[in-house]
Amino acid sequence: MEKKQSTKRTTPSFVKAFSFFRYGYQHLMKERFFKILTITCIIILYGALALFFTDRYYITKGATGIFDALYWAIVTIATVGYGDIVPVSKAGKIFALMIILSGPVLLSFITASVASIFVEKKIKEGKGLETIRSKDHIIICGWNENADTVINGLLVQLKGTLPKIVLVNELEEEDIQSIQYRYRDQDLGFVKGNFVKEDVLARANLLRARAAIVLADVSGGRKIEKADERTIFSSMAIKSMAPKLRTCAELIYPENKEHLLRTKVDEIVIRGETTGSFLATAAISPGMGDSIKLLVSNQDENKLWRIPVPAKLAGKTISEVVPYLRNKFGALLLAVVKEQESMKLEDILSDDSTFIDEFIRLIAHCLR
């Protein structure tokens, strides 16, 4: 497993604040919150002025100034009623009754409008219709019988530093609630929809994710025979939106691997690909199968890790690297892997620009 690679994207605080206020403003506009708030302010101002002009000459418990009148109107409409300022004249009492009767009605509208925002947000989250606002999270596209094993593997291998996990699939709400209950101690989000579509991936906040896992999907009553097709298309969509996002994909049929490679996913896992060799190893070398299983499963704390070479060890010998890994991570060095850069379009074009070269460039541009 590769060591955690930071893919954080820094967002200025004022941008986050603006996004939050815009979100709240749009929902309050739909609930006519500002119209109700305006009516409430007009009644408060009207009541304060009425009390000021009718009771300003009454010194005992009367409003002797505009500030006192405004204070009384706010306290009255909020149904608090301290009693330190009360209307004395008959006209003042009539205006007070108007404010007293209208106060509970207007305040109930205001509180209901604000509460409806949170209720609507909670309902959307439960149905998978809300946009994920987390960052550095792990997206799991699709669902099958092995999905629980994937989640448990993440919980074990990233224990203590596990980011939010976001499920993107077309499961029914009851099934999602069952999954969220099983992992109720974890931060588990849900986006409902076809993860082949870019708008669904955008709701999962793909651009700010840490990694994406594409499973052979059978959610929404889909057949497993069509899973590879969806895996390929979704991988294309993910890499087109976030080319640098680490993406791992699962295939059912080995013959589809060459098509998935064109999407430039980082890792491809073919179901059952190693079963035959694993059984052969277990038969010929007793005990070897159990050792390998412990290294790749979640049942043992000893794992195979893949980490980038630290800059200060570049160019060093193996004898210098081994003590560093032992002291730093308590790990044993097994191998040093050098990745070769993937072939680019320029590598297959000739030095002289010909008609064929231009044709290849045109085809490549159309396929992007």
Residue frames relative to the residue before (quaternion, step in Angstrom):
aa qw qx qy qz dx dy dz
M 1.0000 0.0000 0.0000 0.0000 0.00 0.00 0.00
E 0.4206 -0.7215 0.4929 0.2441 3.54 -0.93 0.85
K 0.5478 -0.6197 0.4576 0.3262 3.51 -1.06 0.80
K 0.6424 -0.5567 0.3652 0.3796 3.54 -1.11 0.73
Q 0.1371 -0.7748 0.6149 0.0522 3.49 -0.88 1.03
S 0.4036 -0.7414 0.4858 0.2267 3.53 -0.71 1.06
T 0.0243 -0.7881 0.6150 -0.0118 3.54 -0.86 1.04
K 0.2719 0.7941 -0.5051 0.2006 3.56 1.15 0.54
R 0.1611 -0.7527 0.6313 0.0945 3.50 -1.12 0.74
T 0.3566 -0.7696 0.4943 0.1903 3.52 -0.55 1.17
T 0.0962 -0.7845 0.6122 0.0218 3.53 -0.89 1.03
P 0.4719 -0.6842 0.4679 0.3004 3.62 -0.71 0.98
S 0.5943 -0.6044 0.4021 0.3462 3.55 -1.11 0.75
F 0.6605 0.5149 -0.3304 0.4353 3.59 0.96 -0.79
V 0.6048 0.5437 -0.3563 0.4600 3.60 1.16 -0.54
K 0.6448 0.5086 -0.3147 0.4759 3.58 1.00 -0.83
A 0.6594 0.5074 -0.3099 0.4601 3.57 0.94 -0.90
F 0.6489 0.5150 -0.3161 0.4624 3.58 0.97 -0.87
S 0.6471 0.5199 -0.3176 0.4584 3.58 0.97 -0.84
F 0.6515 0.5185 -0.3114 0.4579 3.57 1.00 -0.86
F 0.6951 0.4689 -0.2803 0.4673 3.60 0.85 -0.94
R 0.6261 0.5291 -0.3439 0.4581 3.58 1.05 -0.67
Y 0.6284 0.5366 -0.3227 0.4615 3.55 1.04 -0.85
G 0.6867 0.4758 -0.2798 0.4729 3.59 0.92 -0.94
Y 0.6405 0.5401 -0.3252 0.4384 3.57 1.00 -0.82
Q 0.6578 0.5174 -0.3149 0.4477 3.59 0.91 -0.88
H 0.6862 0.4685 -0.2923 0.4734 3.58 0.95 -0.81
L 0.6457 0.5110 -0.3280 0.4630 3.58 1.02 -0.70
M 0.6055 0.5489 -0.3520 0.4563 3.57 1.11 -0.64
K 0.6529 0.5131 -0.3200 0.4561 3.59 0.97 -0.79
E 0.7112 0.4375 -0.2528 0.4887 3.59 1.09 -0.66
R 0.4209 -0.7233 0.4481 0.3144 3.63 1.30 0.11
F 0.1879 0.8261 -0.5064 0.1605 3.53 1.15 0.70
F 0.7021 0.4880 -0.2819 0.4352 3.57 0.84 -0.96
K 0.6043 0.5377 -0.3643 0.4614 3.60 1.10 -0.54
I 0.6676 0.4876 -0.2954 0.4789 3.55 0.96 -0.90
L 0.6439 0.5205 -0.3201 0.4605 3.57 1.02 -0.81
T 0.6340 0.5296 -0.3260 0.4596 3.59 1.05 -0.75
I 0.6433 0.5094 -0.3183 0.4747 3.58 0.99 -0.85
T 0.6421 0.5267 -0.3212 0.4551 3.58 0.98 -0.83
C 0.6651 0.5000 -0.3030 0.4646 3.59 0.93 -0.88
I 0.6337 0.5250 -0.3322 0.4608 3.59 1.04 -0.77
I 0.6574 0.5001 -0.3130 0.4688 3.60 0.95 -0.85
I 0.6335 0.5216 -0.3339 0.4639 3.59 1.00 -0.80
L 0.6844 0.4773 -0.2894 0.4691 3.57 0.85 -0.96
Y 0.6475 0.5198 -0.3148 0.4598 3.58 0.96 -0.86
G 0.6784 0.4894 -0.2919 0.4638 3.58 0.92 -0.90
A 0.6381 0.5272 -0.3270 0.4560 3.58 1.02 -0.78
L 0.6748 0.4852 -0.2976 0.4697 3.59 0.90 -0.89
A 0.6407 0.5290 -0.3274 0.4499 3.57 1.00 -0.84
L 0.6745 0.4837 -0.2975 0.4718 3.58 0.93 -0.89
F 0.6335 0.5465 -0.3338 0.4343 3.58 1.00 -0.80
F 0.7321 0.4312 -0.2498 0.4644 3.59 0.85 -0.94
T 0.7035 0.4515 -0.2799 0.4722 3.60 1.13 -0.49
D 0.8109 0.2763 -0.1231 0.5009 3.61 1.01 -0.73
R 0.4166 0.7411 -0.4689 0.2395 3.60 1.13 0.09
Y 0.6685 0.4923 -0.3120 0.4619 3.60 1.17 -0.37
Y 0.6058 0.5297 -0.3584 0.4733 3.58 1.32 -0.10
I 0.2935 -0.7948 0.5076 0.1565 3.55 -0.44 1.20
T 0.6999 0.4730 -0.2758 0.4586 3.59 0.91 -0.90
K 0.8510 -0.1158 0.0137 0.5120 3.56 -0.58 1.23
G 0.5281 0.6192 -0.4261 0.3953 3.57 1.09 0.52
A 0.5516 -0.5907 0.4642 0.3624 3.56 -1.25 0.27
T 0.1736 -0.8323 0.5218 0.0691 3.56 -0.27 1.26
G 0.7893 0.1639 -0.0983 0.5835 3.58 1.23 -0.15
I 0.6619 -0.5148 0.3603 0.4087 3.57 -1.26 0.33
F 0.6157 0.5432 -0.3538 0.4480 3.58 1.10 -0.66
D 0.6368 0.5179 -0.3273 0.4681 3.59 1.00 -0.82
A 0.6588 0.5146 -0.3104 0.4526 3.58 0.96 -0.85
L 0.6620 0.4961 -0.3020 0.4737 3.57 0.98 -0.84
Y 0.6251 0.5326 -0.3232 0.4702 3.56 1.03 -0.82
W 0.6591 0.5104 -0.3085 0.4581 3.59 0.92 -0.91
A 0.6609 0.5198 -0.3149 0.4402 3.61 0.92 -0.91
I 0.6662 0.4955 -0.3074 0.4649 3.61 0.94 -0.86
V 0.6614 0.5032 -0.3030 0.4663 3.58 0.93 -0.93
T 0.6707 0.5090 -0.2978 0.4499 3.58 0.99 -0.82
I 0.7027 0.4580 -0.2848 0.4640 3.59 0.82 -0.94
A 0.6508 0.4911 -0.3119 0.4879 3.59 1.23 -0.44
T 0.4205 -0.7434 0.4223 0.3036 3.58 1.39 0.16
V 0.3805 0.7066 -0.5051 0.3175 3.59 1.07 0.72
G 0.0064 0.8702 -0.4923 -0.0200 3.57 0.78 -1.08
Y 0.0384 -0.8331 0.5516 -0.0108 3.59 0.39 1.22
G 0.3884 -0.7496 0.4613 0.2729 3.59 1.06 -0.63
D 0.4768 0.6693 -0.4507 0.3487 3.60 1.22 0.12
I 0.7556 0.1542 -0.1148 0.6262 3.58 1.23 -0.48
V 0.0533 0.7984 -0.5947 0.0778 3.60 -0.71 1.06
P 0.5248 -0.6191 0.4621 0.3575 3.61 -1.07 0.56
V 0.2705 -0.7792 0.5516 0.1242 3.52 -1.01 0.86
S 0.7073 0.4405 -0.2638 0.4859 3.58 0.90 -0.91
K 0.6306 -0.5347 0.4021 0.3933 3.57 -1.26 0.36
A 0.6410 0.5180 -0.3259 0.4632 3.57 0.98 -0.83
G 0.6471 0.5211 -0.3178 0.4568 3.59 0.99 -0.82
K 0.6508 0.5129 -0.3161 0.4621 3.58 1.02 -0.76
I 0.6228 0.5346 -0.3409 0.4585 3.59 1.07 -0.72
F 0.6626 0.4832 -0.2985 0.4883 3.59 0.95 -0.88
A 0.6202 0.5480 -0.3403 0.4464 3.58 1.07 -0.71
L 0.6330 0.5303 -0.3300 0.4573 3.59 1.03 -0.79
M 0.6239 0.5432 -0.3357 0.4506 3.59 1.03 -0.77
I 0.6831 0.4691 -0.2860 0.4811 3.56 0.93 -0.88
I 0.6438 0.5350 -0.3250 0.4402 3.59 0.96 -0.87
L 0.7025 0.4673 -0.2701 0.4638 3.60 0.94 -0.87
S 0.7112 0.4498 -0.2666 0.4699 3.59 1.01 -0.74
G 0.5406 0.6727 -0.3867 0.3249 3.60 1.16 -0.57
P 0.7083 0.4556 -0.2905 0.4542 3.66 0.65 -1.00
V 0.6381 0.5366 -0.3310 0.4420 3.58 1.02 -0.80
L 0.7002 0.4660 -0.2747 0.4659 3.57 0.83 -1.01
L 0.6638 0.5050 -0.3112 0.4556 3.59 0.94 -0.83
S 0.6243 0.5311 -0.3433 0.4586 3.58 1.06 -0.68
F 0.6255 0.5233 -0.3297 0.4756 3.59 1.08 -0.72
I 0.6654 0.5095 -0.3058 0.4518 3.58 0.94 -0.90
T 0.6931 0.4667 -0.2826 0.4710 3.59 0.83 -0.97
A 0.6335 0.5255 -0.3349 0.4586 3.59 1.05 -0.72
S 0.6378 0.5318 -0.3282 0.4502 3.59 1.02 -0.78
V 0.6741 0.4794 -0.2922 0.4799 3.58 0.95 -0.89
A 0.6661 0.5098 -0.3058 0.4504 3.59 0.93 -0.89
S 0.6278 0.5618 -0.3386 0.4191 3.58 1.04 -0.77
I 0.5846 0.5766 -0.3706 0.4340 3.58 1.14 -0.60
F 0.7027 0.4563 -0.2660 0.4767 3.56 0.85 -0.98
V 0.6294 0.5246 -0.3358 0.4646 3.59 1.05 -0.74
E 0.6582 0.5071 -0.3033 0.4665 3.58 0.94 -0.91
K 0.6411 0.5244 -0.3190 0.4608 3.57 1.00 -0.84
K 0.6663 0.4996 -0.3022 0.4637 3.58 0.96 -0.87
I 0.6423 0.5158 -0.3215 0.4670 3.59 1.00 -0.79
K 0.6584 0.5065 -0.3056 0.4654 3.58 0.96 -0.87
E 0.6324 0.5250 -0.3360 0.4599 3.57 1.02 -0.76
G 0.6616 0.5149 -0.3039 0.4526 3.57 0.99 -0.85
K 0.7227 0.4101 -0.2331 0.5052 3.57 1.09 -0.70
G 0.4974 -0.6853 0.4141 0.3339 3.59 1.26 -0.02
L 0.5012 0.6690 -0.4085 0.3667 3.58 1.18 0.52
E 0.5889 0.5852 -0.3636 0.4225 3.59 1.27 -0.17
T 0.4774 -0.6644 0.4969 0.2895 3.58 -1.09 0.72
I 0.4204 -0.6969 0.5256 0.2477 3.56 -0.94 0.95
R 0.1653 -0.8102 0.5592 0.0591 3.56 -0.81 1.04
S 0.4556 0.6694 -0.4606 0.3636 3.60 1.24 0.20
K 0.2072 -0.7461 0.6124 0.1593 3.53 -1.36 0.14
D 0.7918 0.2629 -0.2332 0.4996 3.55 -1.28 0.45
H 0.4176 0.7033 -0.4682 0.3344 3.60 1.07 0.73
I 0.4168 -0.6756 0.5487 0.2623 3.56 -1.35 0.22
I 0.2130 -0.7855 0.5745 0.0866 3.56 -0.79 1.09
I 0.1086 -0.7659 0.6319 0.0487 3.56 -0.93 0.96
C 0.1494 -0.8055 0.5717 0.0446 3.57 -0.41 1.27
G 0.7965 0.2504 -0.2017 0.5120 3.56 -0.78 1.02
W 0.1368 -0.7784 0.6079 0.0762 3.52 -1.35 0.22
N 0.1376 0.7579 -0.6323 0.0833 3.54 -1.09 0.81
E 0.7638 -0.3993 0.2472 0.4427 3.57 -1.28 -0.10
N 0.6813 0.4762 -0.2891 0.4748 3.60 1.23 -0.31
A 0.4354 0.7311 -0.4468 0.2761 3.62 1.24 -0.09
D 0.6244 0.5369 -0.3449 0.4505 3.59 1.01 -0.74
T 0.6278 0.5333 -0.3309 0.4605 3.57 1.06 -0.75
V 0.6310 0.5286 -0.3277 0.4638 3.59 1.04 -0.76
I 0.6682 0.4904 -0.3049 0.4691 3.59 0.90 -0.92
N 0.6568 0.5039 -0.3134 0.4653 3.59 0.94 -0.88
G 0.6246 0.5379 -0.3371 0.4549 3.58 1.06 -0.70
L 0.6432 0.5070 -0.3160 0.4789 3.57 1.02 -0.77
L 0.6465 0.5296 -0.3189 0.4469 3.57 0.99 -0.82
V 0.6900 0.4764 -0.2784 0.4685 3.58 1.02 -0.83
Q 0.7592 0.4224 -0.2270 0.4401 3.57 0.74 -1.05
L 0.7527 0.2948 -0.1959 0.5552 3.59 1.17 -0.44
K 0.1582 0.8319 -0.5148 0.1338 3.54 1.11 0.72
G 0.7994 0.2611 -0.2186 0.4950 3.55 -0.85 1.02
T 0.7850 0.2294 -0.1335 0.5597 3.61 1.16 -0.51
L 0.3315 0.7842 -0.4781 0.2157 3.57 1.24 0.29
P 0.2993 -0.7519 0.5552 0.1920 3.61 -0.74 0.99
K 0.7082 -0.4153 0.3367 0.4611 3.55 -1.29 -0.08
I 0.2280 -0.7450 0.6121 0.1350 3.57 -1.05 0.82
V 0.1183 -0.7948 0.5945 0.0306 3.57 -0.82 1.03
L 0.2174 -0.7728 0.5877 0.1009 3.58 -0.73 1.12
V 0.0653 -0.7767 0.6263 0.0153 3.56 -0.93 0.95
N 0.3512 0.7164 -0.5311 0.2853 3.58 -0.37 1.22
E 0.4855 -0.6609 0.4917 0.2927 3.55 -1.32 -0.19
L 0.2323 0.7814 -0.5366 0.2179 3.56 1.03 0.79
E 0.5607 -0.5876 0.4606 0.3580 3.55 -1.23 0.45
E 0.6609 -0.5386 0.3519 0.3865 3.55 -1.21 0.58
E 0.6345 0.5338 -0.3383 0.4450 3.62 1.02 -0.75
D 0.6514 0.5098 -0.3160 0.4647 3.60 1.01 -0.79
I 0.6481 0.5113 -0.3178 0.4664 3.59 0.99 -0.81
Q 0.6400 0.5216 -0.3252 0.4610 3.57 0.98 -0.81
S 0.6303 0.5248 -0.3279 0.4689 3.58 1.07 -0.72
I 0.6525 0.5006 -0.3096 0.4772 3.60 1.00 -0.83
Q 0.6724 0.4954 -0.3002 0.4609 3.58 0.90 -0.89
Y 0.6224 0.5216 -0.3467 0.4694 3.59 1.11 -0.57
R 0.6365 0.5308 -0.3336 0.4492 3.60 1.00 -0.79
Y 0.7709 0.2490 -0.1331 0.5710 3.56 1.10 -0.72
R 0.1421 0.8486 -0.4971 0.1123 3.56 1.04 0.83
D 0.6559 0.5027 -0.3181 0.4646 3.60 1.18 -0.40
Q 0.6733 0.4684 -0.2841 0.4966 3.59 1.30 -0.10
D 0.5033 -0.6266 0.5032 0.3177 3.54 -1.28 0.43
L 0.1015 0.8218 -0.5409 0.1476 3.56 0.03 1.36
G 0.1211 -0.8033 0.5823 0.0330 3.57 -0.63 1.18
F 0.1857 -0.7872 0.5815 0.0871 3.56 -1.26 0.33
V 0.0357 -0.7543 0.6556 0.0038 3.54 -1.05 0.92
K 0.2162 -0.7952 0.5553 0.1120 3.57 -0.60 1.12
G 0.5061 0.6340 -0.4794 0.3347 3.56 -0.93 0.93
N 0.6170 -0.5292 0.4396 0.3822 3.49 -1.39 0.11
F 0.3001 -0.8074 0.4803 0.1653 3.60 -0.28 1.24
V 0.4785 0.6283 -0.4590 0.4068 3.59 1.24 0.16
K 0.6703 0.5013 -0.2879 0.4652 3.59 1.15 -0.62
E 0.5183 -0.6803 0.4324 0.2857 3.55 -0.95 0.91
D 0.6270 0.5414 -0.3613 0.4280 3.62 1.02 -0.62
V 0.6238 0.5189 -0.3355 0.4786 3.59 1.12 -0.62
L 0.6493 0.4988 -0.3077 0.4847 3.59 1.00 -0.83
A 0.6248 0.5327 -0.3424 0.4567 3.58 1.06 -0.69
R 0.6352 0.5185 -0.3330 0.4656 3.61 1.04 -0.69
A 0.6528 0.4835 -0.3058 0.4965 3.58 1.21 -0.47
N 0.4098 -0.7336 0.4472 0.3065 3.59 1.35 0.12
L 0.0309 0.8581 -0.5096 0.0553 3.55 0.90 1.02
L 0.6542 0.5561 -0.3231 0.3980 3.58 0.94 -0.85
R 0.7559 0.3415 -0.2012 0.5210 3.60 1.15 -0.49
A 0.4300 0.7060 -0.4560 0.3296 3.57 1.26 0.36
R 0.5045 -0.6395 0.4955 0.3016 3.53 -1.31 0.35
A 0.7802 -0.1221 0.1176 0.6021 3.59 0.99 -0.85
A 0.2130 -0.7569 0.6033 0.1331 3.55 -1.30 0.38
I 0.1304 -0.7648 0.6286 0.0538 3.55 -1.05 0.88
V 0.1358 -0.7914 0.5936 0.0537 3.58 -0.74 1.08
L 0.1686 -0.8036 0.5676 0.0604 3.57 -0.55 1.20
A 0.5608 -0.5417 0.4867 0.3940 3.54 -1.28 0.34
D 0.2280 -0.8633 0.4428 0.0820 3.53 -0.05 1.37
V 0.0134 -0.7741 0.6329 0.0048 3.55 -1.05 0.90
S 0.3912 0.7210 -0.4885 0.2974 3.60 1.21 0.31
G 0.7786 0.3203 -0.2462 0.4802 3.54 -1.21 0.53
G 0.6162 -0.5847 0.3343 0.4082 3.59 1.21 0.51
R 0.3911 0.7299 -0.4799 0.2899 3.60 1.18 0.41
K 0.4768 -0.6769 0.4900 0.2729 3.55 -1.17 0.65
I 0.5557 -0.6352 0.4340 0.3153 3.53 -1.09 0.81
E 0.5785 0.6051 -0.3760 0.3973 3.61 1.16 -0.52
K 0.7178 0.4171 -0.2373 0.5045 3.59 1.18 -0.56
A 0.4121 0.7527 -0.4465 0.2536 3.58 1.28 -0.01
D 0.6497 0.5327 -0.3302 0.4303 3.61 0.92 -0.85
E 0.6199 0.5523 -0.3393 0.4422 3.56 1.03 -0.77
R 0.6775 0.4717 -0.2836 0.4880 3.57 0.97 -0.89
T 0.6116 0.5533 -0.3487 0.4452 3.59 1.05 -0.70
I 0.6662 0.5014 -0.2983 0.4646 3.57 0.93 -0.90
F 0.6909 0.4777 -0.2888 0.4593 3.59 0.84 -0.97
S 0.6668 0.4911 -0.3144 0.4641 3.59 0.95 -0.80
S 0.6254 0.5283 -0.3405 0.4624 3.60 1.05 -0.69
M 0.6170 0.5298 -0.3358 0.4752 3.58 1.07 -0.71
A 0.6665 0.5014 -0.3023 0.4615 3.57 0.94 -0.90
I 0.6523 0.5192 -0.3164 0.4527 3.59 0.95 -0.86
K 0.7188 0.4532 -0.2582 0.4596 3.57 0.82 -0.99
S 0.6211 0.5237 -0.3517 0.4651 3.58 1.14 -0.47
M 0.6924 0.4555 -0.2699 0.4901 3.57 1.10 -0.70
A 0.8006 0.0512 0.0139 0.5969 3.60 0.98 -0.89
P 0.1866 -0.8410 0.4970 0.1044 3.61 0.28 1.23
K 0.7282 0.4396 -0.2451 0.4651 3.61 1.03 -0.71
L 0.4916 0.6646 -0.4357 0.3562 3.59 1.25 -0.08
R 0.4326 -0.6914 0.5104 0.2724 3.59 -0.83 0.97
T 0.0199 -0.8210 0.5669 -0.0655 3.56 -0.63 1.19
C 0.0804 -0.7754 0.6262 0.0110 3.57 -0.89 1.03
A 0.0798 -0.8243 0.5605 -0.0064 3.59 -0.84 0.99
E 0.3012 -0.7451 0.5747 0.1544 3.54 -1.19 0.72
L 0.1271 -0.7819 0.6082 0.0514 3.55 -1.01 0.90
I 0.3962 -0.6954 0.5477 0.2440 3.53 -1.25 0.56
Y 0.7970 0.2360 -0.0957 0.5476 3.56 0.90 -0.98
P 0.4836 -0.7017 0.4439 0.2768 3.62 -0.75 1.05
E 0.6232 0.5758 -0.3519 0.3953 3.61 1.03 -0.67
N 0.6439 0.5211 -0.3237 0.4572 3.60 1.23 -0.26
K 0.4286 0.7313 -0.4493 0.2823 3.57 1.27 -0.08
E 0.6549 0.5271 -0.3276 0.4312 3.60 0.92 -0.85
H 0.6405 0.5065 -0.3311 0.4728 3.60 1.10 -0.60
L 0.6649 0.4986 -0.3033 0.4662 3.57 1.01 -0.78
L 0.5888 0.5823 -0.3677 0.4231 3.58 1.11 -0.61
R 0.6213 0.5620 -0.3425 0.4252 3.59 1.08 -0.64
T 0.6244 0.5383 -0.3446 0.4489 3.58 1.19 -0.39
K 0.3717 -0.7665 0.4466 0.2735 3.59 1.36 -0.17
V 0.2136 0.7549 -0.5787 0.2227 3.57 0.93 0.93
D 0.5531 -0.6523 0.4175 0.3071 3.56 -1.15 0.60
E 0.8025 0.0524 -0.0030 0.5944 3.59 1.01 -0.77
I 0.1114 -0.7693 0.6267 0.0540 3.56 -1.12 0.80
V 0.0776 -0.7794 0.6215 0.0173 3.56 -0.85 1.04
I 0.1680 -0.7835 0.5945 0.0675 3.56 -0.70 1.15
R 0.4547 -0.7132 0.4638 0.2638 3.55 -0.66 1.14
G 0.8438 0.1554 -0.1425 0.4935 3.57 -0.84 1.04
E 0.3984 0.7512 -0.4635 0.2493 3.60 1.24 0.04
T 0.7737 0.3468 -0.1797 0.4988 3.60 0.96 -0.82
T 0.3936 0.7496 -0.4681 0.2532 3.61 1.24 0.03
G 0.6780 0.5105 -0.2978 0.4370 3.57 0.87 -0.97
S 0.6950 0.4608 -0.2792 0.4761 3.59 0.82 -0.96
F 0.6211 0.5429 -0.3438 0.4486 3.58 1.08 -0.68
L 0.6612 0.4944 -0.3037 0.4755 3.59 0.97 -0.83
A 0.6391 0.5252 -0.3246 0.4587 3.59 1.02 -0.80
T 0.6494 0.5121 -0.3087 0.4698 3.58 1.00 -0.85
A 0.6573 0.5174 -0.3078 0.4532 3.57 0.97 -0.85
A 0.6732 0.4991 -0.2949 0.4591 3.59 1.06 -0.75
I 0.7349 0.4275 -0.2326 0.4723 3.59 0.93 -0.91
S 0.7938 0.1925 -0.0855 0.5706 3.59 0.98 -0.85
P 0.2478 -0.8005 0.5271 0.1415 3.63 0.01 1.23
G 0.7800 0.3046 -0.2490 0.4866 3.55 -0.92 0.94
M 0.5858 0.5904 -0.3752 0.4093 3.59 1.14 -0.53
G 0.6318 0.5501 -0.3319 0.4336 3.56 1.03 -0.78
D 0.6583 0.5002 -0.3106 0.4690 3.58 0.97 -0.84
S 0.6369 0.5351 -0.3311 0.4455 3.59 1.01 -0.79
I 0.6708 0.4869 -0.2961 0.4746 3.57 0.93 -0.91
K 0.6448 0.5357 -0.3254 0.4376 3.56 0.99 -0.84
L 0.6453 0.5190 -0.3241 0.4573 3.59 1.01 -0.75
L 0.6646 0.5185 -0.3065 0.4421 3.57 1.04 -0.76
V 0.7719 0.3616 -0.1887 0.4877 3.58 0.98 -0.78
S 0.6401 0.5081 -0.3408 0.4648 3.61 1.22 -0.23
N 0.5575 -0.6116 0.4520 0.3330 3.55 -1.35 -0.02
Q 0.5053 0.6979 -0.3920 0.3225 3.57 1.29 0.14
D 0.7625 0.2948 -0.1662 0.5515 3.59 1.20 -0.30
E 0.5123 -0.6747 0.4423 0.2945 3.57 -1.06 0.75
N 0.6066 0.5365 -0.3610 0.4625 3.61 1.21 -0.34
K 0.0083 -0.8259 0.5593 -0.0701 3.56 -0.63 1.17
L 0.4461 -0.6108 0.5686 0.3233 3.48 -1.38 0.21
W 0.0629 -0.8103 0.5825 -0.0101 3.56 -0.67 1.13
R 0.1485 -0.7543 0.6317 0.0994 3.51 -1.18 0.63
I 0.0236 0.8115 -0.5797 0.0703 3.57 -0.57 1.16
P 0.5267 -0.6118 0.4694 0.3577 3.60 -1.12 0.52
V 0.5449 -0.6141 0.4568 0.3425 3.56 -1.12 0.67
P 0.4466 -0.6872 0.4956 0.2875 3.62 -0.75 0.98
A 0.6116 -0.5979 0.3771 0.3552 3.56 -1.04 0.79
K 0.6855 0.4984 -0.3020 0.4364 3.61 0.97 -0.78
L 0.6769 0.4658 -0.2998 0.4847 3.60 1.28 -0.21
A 0.4151 0.7152 -0.4704 0.3080 3.58 1.26 0.01
G 0.8170 0.2108 -0.1823 0.5048 3.56 -0.80 1.03
K 0.5270 0.6344 -0.4094 0.3902 3.60 1.27 -0.02
T 0.5348 -0.6133 0.4759 0.3337 3.56 -1.29 0.32
I 0.6741 -0.4914 0.3642 0.4142 3.55 -1.30 0.34
S 0.6462 0.5366 -0.3220 0.4369 3.59 0.98 -0.83
E 0.6638 0.4750 -0.3047 0.4909 3.60 1.18 -0.43
V 0.6575 0.5214 -0.3059 0.4497 3.58 1.12 -0.65
V 0.6233 0.5897 -0.3423 0.3829 3.58 0.96 -0.88
P 0.6870 0.4607 -0.3168 0.4642 3.68 0.75 -0.86
Y 0.6208 0.5512 -0.3488 0.4349 3.59 1.04 -0.73
L 0.6854 0.4752 -0.2901 0.4693 3.61 0.87 -0.91
R 0.6389 0.5302 -0.3290 0.4500 3.57 1.03 -0.76
N 0.7192 0.4400 -0.2510 0.4756 3.58 0.89 -0.91
K 0.7074 0.4777 -0.2629 0.4498 3.57 0.99 -0.85
F 0.8302 0.1712 -0.0435 0.5287 3.60 0.82 -1.03
G 0.3905 -0.6974 0.5027 0.3293 3.59 1.20 -0.32
A 0.4997 0.6725 -0.3906 0.3814 3.55 1.18 0.64
L 0.3484 -0.7085 0.5784 0.2052 3.54 -1.30 0.49
L 0.3924 -0.7265 0.5171 0.2256 3.58 -0.79 1.02
L 0.1746 -0.7956 0.5752 0.0749 3.56 -0.82 1.05
A 0.7983 -0.1283 0.1320 0.5734 3.58 0.91 -0.85
V 0.2815 -0.6995 0.6261 0.1985 3.52 -1.36 0.36
V 0.1382 -0.8144 0.5630 0.0270 3.55 -0.58 1.20
K 0.1394 -0.7722 0.6163 0.0667 3.53 -0.97 0.92
E 0.2556 -0.7823 0.5539 0.1260 3.54 -0.65 1.14
Q 0.2998 -0.7379 0.5786 0.1759 3.52 -1.03 0.84
E 0.5146 -0.6480 0.4678 0.3106 3.53 -1.01 0.83
S 0.5129 -0.6622 0.4570 0.2993 3.56 -0.95 0.91
M 0.6034 -0.5868 0.4099 0.3516 3.53 -1.19 0.63
K 0.2419 -0.7692 0.5795 0.1187 3.54 -0.99 0.90
L 0.6771 -0.4921 0.3582 0.4137 3.53 -1.29 0.31
E 0.6462 0.5454 -0.3232 0.4249 3.61 0.99 -0.80
D 0.6036 0.5912 -0.3585 0.3971 3.58 1.16 -0.53
I 0.7395 0.3980 -0.2317 0.4909 3.60 1.11 -0.56
L 0.5940 0.5565 -0.3720 0.4462 3.58 1.27 -0.05
S 0.4982 -0.6584 0.4797 0.2970 3.53 -1.12 0.65
D 0.6462 -0.5344 0.3758 0.3945 3.56 -1.26 0.37
D 0.7154 0.3819 -0.2303 0.5379 3.56 1.06 -0.77
S 0.4172 -0.7125 0.5073 0.2468 3.55 -0.83 1.01
T 0.0243 -0.8061 0.5899 -0.0402 3.56 -0.56 1.21
F 0.7060 -0.4349 0.3419 0.4421 3.52 -1.35 0.06
I 0.6459 0.5223 -0.3213 0.4547 3.60 1.00 -0.79
D 0.6335 0.5314 -0.3290 0.4562 3.58 1.02 -0.81
E 0.6642 0.5003 -0.3013 0.4667 3.56 0.95 -0.88
F 0.6284 0.5332 -0.3265 0.4627 3.56 1.08 -0.77
I 0.6508 0.5107 -0.3135 0.4662 3.62 0.98 -0.84
R 0.6432 0.5190 -0.3229 0.4611 3.56 0.99 -0.85
L 0.6454 0.5272 -0.3158 0.4538 3.58 1.00 -0.85
I 0.6545 0.5017 -0.3087 0.4739 3.59 0.95 -0.88
A 0.6583 0.5081 -0.3114 0.4600 3.59 0.93 -0.89
H 0.6418 0.5177 -0.3255 0.4627 3.60 1.01 -0.77
C 0.6682 0.5026 -0.3031 0.4572 3.60 0.97 -0.79
L 0.6792 0.5018 -0.2870 0.4522 3.58 1.10 -0.65
R 0.5512 0.6227 -0.4008 0.3843 3.59 1.22 -0.29
